[in-house]
Structures are given as C-alpha cells and as structure tokens.
C-alpha cells in the first residue's frame, strides 16, 4: 500500500520517538511505501523549526525514507467539495494524484469528518486506524 503522510504526522514523528515514528518505520518495514510532497514537508519543517528546532535533524532523516511526489493543487472534477480549508486541498489532491491508498493524518479538526471516507481511491485515516488496517492493531 501507498501511505501519504500529512505534515502533522511528519511533525509528530520528528518531535517524539513514539508511536507515530514506530508506525512509519513499521509501514516501511512491511514493504508499504510512505509518500509525501514538498508542500507537507515544508509545513512540517516550518512547524518543527518553531516548536522543536532540535528535532530538525530527525525530520530530515525521516524524509530521506519517504517517496517525494509532485504537489497537486486541485481536486479532480469528479470529487465534489469535501469541505476542507483551502490549505488542505493540496494534501488530499496530492495523495489522490500519487495513487495513495491511505492519507494518514492526525488533523481531526479539518479531516475528522472525512475519516474512513474514500475519495478518488484514497481513504483518509487516523494513525490508529492506519495501524489497524495495515497491521490489525491500534497503536
């Protein structure tokens, strides 16, 4: 499976050597592909620089194991308005355009109503749901 990582996932993985970092490692080790684009990487870099600059090196290390794809800025015409803020449209559009099976995000505020929804072949999932789908567990 191809799993697109939202900026908050990259941030969390760099911020703490906890469940999110382990989940990304497990996804890669199980021969799934972790995917991101420059749009989410730049957002994660901005946020980690402000909130935990000592974790920049960890974020760069995580990024080296990610397939970086071009950013898509618009949704296909077949997808009706998902009710996302304009800044989140490229995240969904890129995950769909890159052929990702899962868009993994912890952004409950903006994506929460879409958790479990499949749009254009990409299902929006929380980290716990992603772990459950890929590994039969909820961590």
Helices and strands as residue ranges (DSSP letters): E 2-5, H 7-15, H 19-29, E 33-37, H 38-51, G 53-55, H 56-63, E 67-69, H 86-97, E 102-104, H 108-111, G 112-114, E 118-119, E 122-125, H 127-135
